[in-house]
């Protein structure tokens, strides 16, 4: 992660970034309409980040130009008892977007390779064969978990779901400033959780886990994008541009009716014009 500058803005000004995001929103709306009409491809967008990196606001701002009927957002919290009765991918597979739709996973199946890497005791809740204690969790366990994730994503892309994975890279100092903002601004008090400070104390552990996961699961079909997130306006612009670029590559088209159906439409049009 030290190779990536979380404060990078690539020379853009805030005004330029906001205008480019607006342009992306308009183009994204048009592309989404074609994606929905074609009903052949889907797009899964995964957001992962440290606390206070701006995932929620990025989703709100970047996706504000799309039709809500064609976009689904899932926020994954602590697994339920039912979810622990299944494998770690089950609840996320159920939330995948249908053909023609955009699905957004705010946190995702990667939590099982990130939070569980920092807090391996959580794995015991999965009651996996051969994992009776923390001593049973060795490096080969994580390699197999990464392999399961790669296999799932390969299967999805092979069947028409394009995958974009965004890691919002925020600095520890900027996270501190945002936490203080949540405390100092009364209208943001509800967003602050004491548990965030406990996780912040494990910053280096999380950073190490992210480095390993991103290196192990970034593939040509399902790449990870490390997004500089200290400047929220820049992060939103970059995310918007990547989504639009991906949709353009899919190049969805409105369905074309067969000639016979077009002739029928001409008849229907004539009937309507002569009606009343």
C-alpha positions in Angstrom: 0.0 0.0 0.0 3.0 2.3 0.5 3.3 2.5 -3.3 -0.1 4.2 -3.5 -0.7 7.8 -2.4 -4.1 8.1 -0.8 -4.1 11.9 -1.3 -3.4 11.7 -5.1 -5.7 13.8 -7.3 -3.7 13.4 -10.6 -3.6 17.2 -11.0 -7.4 17.6 -11.1 -9.1 20.4 -9.2 -12.2 19.8 -7.1 -14.3 21.8 -9.6 -13.0 19.7 -12.5 -13.6 16.5 -10.6 -17.2 17.4 -9.8 -17.9 18.3 -13.4 -16.4 15.0 -14.7 -18.5 13.1 -12.2 -21.6 14.9 -13.4 -20.7 13.9 -17.0 -20.2 10.3 -15.8 -23.6 10.2 -14.1 -25.4 11.3 -17.3 -23.6 8.7 -19.4 -24.0 6.0 -16.8 -27.8 6.6 -16.8 -28.0 6.1 -20.5 -25.8 3.0 -20.5 -27.8 1.5 -17.6 -31.0 1.9 -19.5 -29.5 -0.1 -22.4 -28.1 -2.7 -20.0 -31.5 -3.2 -18.5 -33.3 -3.4 -21.9 -30.8 -5.8 -23.4 -31.1 -8.1 -20.3 -28.0 -10.1 -21.1 -25.2 -8.8 -18.8 -25.1 -7.7 -15.2 -22.5 -5.6 -13.3 -21.4 -6.3 -9.7 -19.6 -3.5 -7.9 -17.7 -4.4 -4.7 -16.7 -1.7 -2.2 -14.2 -2.4 0.5 -12.3 0.0 2.7 -11.2 0.9 6.2 -13.8 2.7 8.4 -14.7 6.2 7.3 -13.1 5.9 3.9 -16.3 7.1 2.2 -18.0 4.0 0.8 -21.5 5.1 1.5 -21.1 8.6 0.1 -19.3 7.3 -2.9 -22.2 5.0 -3.7 -24.7 7.8 -3.1 -23.0 10.3 -5.3 -21.6 8.1 -8.1 -24.9 6.1 -8.6 -27.3 9.1 -8.3 -27.8 9.2 -12.1 -29.1 5.6 -12.5 -32.7 4.3 -12.4 -33.3 2.7 -8.9 -35.3 -0.1 -10.6 -32.1 -1.3 -12.3 -29.7 -1.0 -9.3 -29.6 -2.9 -6.0 -27.4 -2.0 -3.0 -26.7 -4.5 -0.3 -25.0 -3.6 3.0 -23.6 -6.7 4.6 -23.4 -6.7 8.4 -22.4 -9.4 10.9 -23.6 -12.8 9.6 -26.8 -14.2 11.0 -27.3 -17.6 12.5 -28.9 -18.8 9.3 -26.0 -17.5 7.3 -23.5 -19.3 9.4 -25.3 -22.5 8.6 -24.0 -22.1 5.0 -20.6 -21.6 3.4 -19.2 -18.1 3.5 -20.2 -17.2 -0.1 -23.8 -18.2 0.3 -25.4 -14.9 1.4 -23.4 -13.0 -1.2 -24.4 -15.3 -4.0 -28.0 -14.8 -3.1 -27.5 -11.0 -3.5 -26.0 -11.1 -7.0 -27.6 -8.8 -9.6 -30.0 -10.3 -12.1 -29.3 -9.9 -15.8 -29.7 -6.3 -16.9 -29.0 -4.9 -13.4 -26.2 -3.3 -11.5 -25.6 -4.8 -8.0 -23.5 -3.0 -5.4 -22.1 -4.8 -2.4 -21.1 -2.4 0.4 -18.6 -4.7 2.0 -18.7 -8.2 0.6 -17.5 -11.8 0.6 -14.1 -10.3 1.1 -14.9 -9.6 4.8 -14.3 -13.3 5.3 -10.7 -12.9 4.2 -10.1 -9.5 5.8 -11.9 -9.1 9.1 -11.6 -12.9 9.7 -7.8 -12.6 9.0 -7.5 -9.9 11.6 -9.9 -11.6 14.0 -9.4 -15.4 13.2 -11.6 -16.3 16.2 -14.6 -15.3 14.0 -13.9 -18.3 11.8 -14.8 -20.7 14.6 -18.4 -19.5 14.1 -18.4 -21.1 10.7 -17.9 -24.6 12.2 -15.7 -25.7 9.3 -14.5 -29.3 9.1 -11.0 -29.6 10.5 -11.1 -26.1 12.2 -11.5 -26.9 15.8 -9.3 -24.1 17.2 -7.2 -21.2 16.1 -4.2 -23.5 15.8 -5.9 -25.2 12.9 -5.9 -22.0 10.8 -2.7 -22.1 8.8 -1.5 -20.3 5.6 -3.0 -23.1 3.4 -6.4 -22.3 4.8 -6.2 -18.7 3.5 -4.9 -19.9 0.1 -7.9 -22.1 -0.3 -10.2 -19.3 0.7 -8.7 -17.0 -1.9 -9.0 -19.8 -4.4 -12.7 -20.2 -3.6 -13.2 -16.4 -4.2 -11.3 -16.5 -7.5 -13.3 -19.5 -8.7 -16.6 -17.8 -7.8 -15.6 -14.7 -9.7 -14.4 -16.6 -12.7 -17.7 -18.5 -12.8 -19.7 -15.2 -12.6 -17.7 -13.5 -15.4 -18.0 -16.5 -17.6 -21.8 -16.3 -17.2 -22.3 -12.6 -17.9 -21.6 -10.8 -14.7 -18.8 -8.2 -14.9 -17.1 -7.5 -11.6 -15.5 -4.2 -10.4 -13.8 -4.2 -7.0 -12.9 -0.9 -5.4 -10.7 -0.5 -2.4 -11.0 3.0 -1.1 -7.5 3.8 0.1 -7.7 6.4 3.0 -4.8 7.4 5.2 -4.7 6.9 8.9 -4.5 10.7 9.5 -7.5 11.3 7.2 -9.5 8.6 9.0 -8.7 10.4 12.3 -10.0 13.7 10.9 -13.2 12.0 9.8 -13.8 10.3 13.1 -13.3 13.7 14.9 -15.8 15.2 12.4 -18.4 12.7 13.5 -17.8 13.6 17.1 -17.6 17.4 16.6 -20.6 17.7 14.3 -23.8 16.9 16.2 -25.7 15.8 13.0 -22.9 13.2 12.4 -22.8 11.9 16.0 -24.9 8.9 15.1 -22.2 7.7 12.6 -19.5 7.3 15.3 -19.0 4.0 17.0 -16.5 3.3 19.8 -15.8 0.0 18.1 -14.3 2.0 15.2 -11.4 3.1 17.5 -10.8 -0.5 18.5 -10.5 -1.5 14.9 -8.3 1.6 14.2 -5.8 0.3 16.7 -5.4 -2.7 14.4 -4.6 -0.5 11.4 -1.4 -2.2 10.4 -3.0 -5.7 10.7 -5.8 -4.6 8.4 -3.4 -3.0 5.9 -1.4 -6.3 5.8 -4.6 -8.3 5.3 -5.7 -6.0 2.4 -2.3 -6.2 0.7 -2.4 -10.0 0.8 -6.0 -10.2 -0.4 -5.7 -7.7 -3.2 -2.6 -9.4 -4.5 -4.2 -12.9 -4.3 -7.6 -12.0 -5.9 -7.0 -9.3 -8.4 -7.4 -11.0 -11.8 -7.8 -9.9 -15.4 -11.5 -10.7 -15.3 -12.2 -9.3 -11.8 -9.5 -6.7 -11.1 -9.1 -4.6 -7.9 -8.9 -0.9 -8.3 -7.1 1.0 -5.5 -8.8 4.4 -5.3 -7.1 7.3 -3.5 -9.8 8.3 -1.0 -8.4 11.2 1.1 -10.2 13.5 -1.3 -13.8 12.3 -1.6 -14.5 14.2 -4.8 -11.6 12.6 -6.6 -12.5 9.1 -5.5 -16.0 9.6 -6.8 -14.8 10.9 -10.1 -12.4 7.9 -10.6 -15.0 5.4 -9.6 -17.5 6.9 -12.0 -15.1 6.9 -14.9 -14.2 3.2 -14.3 -17.9 2.2 -14.2 -18.7 4.1 -17.4 -15.7 2.6 -19.1 -16.7 -0.9 -18.1 -20.3 -0.4 -19.3 -19.0 1.0 -22.6 -17.0 -2.1 -23.1 -20.1 -4.2 -22.6 -21.7 -2.0 -25.2 -25.3 -3.0 -24.4 -27.9 -2.4 -27.1 -31.6 -1.9 -27.2 -33.3 -5.0 -28.5 -34.3 -4.9 -32.2 -37.7 -6.4 -33.1 -37.9 -8.9 -36.0 -39.4 -7.5 -39.3 -42.7 -9.3 -38.6 -43.0 -7.6 -35.2 -42.2 -4.2 -36.8 -45.0 -4.8 -39.3 -47.4 -5.5 -36.4 -46.3 -2.3 -34.7 -47.2 -0.4 -37.8 -50.7 -1.9 -37.6 -51.0 -1.1 -33.9 -49.9 2.5 -34.6 -52.6 2.8 -37.3 -55.3 1.5 -35.0 -54.3 3.9 -32.2 -54.2 6.9 -34.6 -57.7 6.0 -35.9 -59.1 5.5 -32.4 -61.8 8.0 -31.4 
